[in-house]
Amino acid sequence: MIAFAPGIDPKEIEITVDRGLLSLSGERRSDPSQGQQGGQTNTYAQERFTGRFRRVISLPEDADPGKVEAKFRDGVLHVTVAKKESSKPRQISVS
């Protein structure tokens, strides 16, 4: 899973795995110092949303909930879920 999260503090992102569901939630706060001059806001258009967000995806049966990794770099969050060892294909030698 890849999530674009520019302007969000990685410490504010919560990732949980429960009963086959991976949940990603957090909050993007607006910066009160931007666009203000003398107590008035000068924002005419804004490309980024602010507020809370949550995404939930179903994991496949062969996903290992104990092996989830999350990395945040340059505003992009990468979440990787490994497969269970029993579901990986293996080669059988013929004797």
C-alpha positions as CSV (number, residue, x, y, z in Angstrom):
1,M,0.0,0.0,0.0
2,I,1.3,3.4,-0.9
3,A,-0.3,6.6,0.6
4,F,0.7,10.1,-0.3
5,A,0.9,12.1,2.9
6,P,2.7,15.4,2.3
7,G,2.7,17.8,5.2
8,I,1.8,15.1,7.7
9,D,4.0,14.2,10.7
10,P,4.8,10.5,10.4
11,K,4.4,10.2,14.2
12,E,0.7,11.3,13.7
13,I,0.0,8.3,11.4
14,E,-1.6,5.2,13.0
15,I,-1.5,1.8,11.3
16,T,-3.3,-1.2,12.7
17,V,-3.9,-4.7,11.5
18,D,-6.9,-6.5,13.0
19,R,-9.0,-9.5,11.7
20,G,-7.7,-9.3,8.2
21,L,-8.0,-5.5,7.8
22,L,-5.2,-3.0,7.5
23,S,-6.3,0.4,8.8
24,L,-4.4,3.7,8.2
25,S,-5.5,6.9,9.9
26,G,-4.2,10.3,10.7
27,E,-4.8,14.0,10.6
28,R,-3.5,16.8,8.5
29,R,-3.6,20.1,10.3
30,S,-3.6,23.5,8.6
31,D,-0.7,25.7,9.3
32,P,-2.1,28.9,10.9
33,S,1.0,30.9,9.9
34,Q,0.4,30.4,6.2
35,G,-1.8,32.8,4.4
36,Q,-2.4,35.1,7.4
37,Q,-1.7,38.8,7.4
38,G,-2.9,40.9,10.2
39,G,-5.4,38.3,11.5
40,Q,-7.1,37.8,8.1
41,T,-6.7,34.8,5.8
42,N,-5.6,35.3,2.2
43,T,-6.3,31.8,0.9
44,Y,-8.2,31.7,-2.3
45,A,-7.6,28.1,-3.3
46,Q,-6.1,25.1,-1.5
47,E,-4.9,21.9,-3.1
48,R,-4.6,19.9,0.1
49,F,-7.4,18.8,2.4
50,T,-7.1,19.3,6.1
51,G,-8.7,17.2,8.8
52,R,-8.9,13.5,9.8
53,F,-8.6,10.7,7.3
54,R,-8.9,6.9,7.5
55,R,-8.4,4.2,4.9
56,V,-9.2,0.5,5.4
57,I,-8.2,-2.4,3.1
58,S,-8.8,-6.1,3.3
59,L,-5.7,-8.2,3.4
60,P,-5.5,-11.5,1.5
61,E,-5.7,-14.8,3.4
62,D,-2.0,-15.4,2.9
63,A,-0.9,-12.1,4.5
64,D,1.1,-12.4,7.7
65,P,-0.2,-9.7,10.2
66,G,2.9,-10.1,12.3
67,K,5.1,-8.9,9.5
68,V,4.0,-5.4,8.6
69,E,6.5,-2.7,7.9
70,A,5.9,1.0,7.3
71,K,8.3,3.5,5.9
72,F,7.8,7.2,5.4
73,R,10.0,9.2,3.0
74,D,9.4,12.5,1.2
75,G,5.7,12.6,2.1
76,V,5.0,9.1,0.8
77,L,4.1,6.3,3.2
78,H,4.9,2.7,2.1
79,V,3.3,-0.1,4.0
80,T,4.5,-3.7,3.2
81,V,2.8,-6.9,4.4
82,A,4.7,-10.1,4.0
83,K,3.1,-13.4,3.0
84,K,2.9,-16.4,5.4
85,E,5.7,-18.9,4.9
86,S,3.1,-21.7,4.4
87,S,1.5,-19.9,1.4
88,K,4.8,-19.3,-0.5
89,P,5.4,-21.8,-3.3
90,R,8.1,-24.3,-2.8
91,Q,9.9,-26.6,-5.1
92,I,9.6,-30.4,-4.5
93,S,12.6,-32.5,-5.6
94,V,11.8,-35.8,-7.3
95,S,13.7,-38.8,-6.1
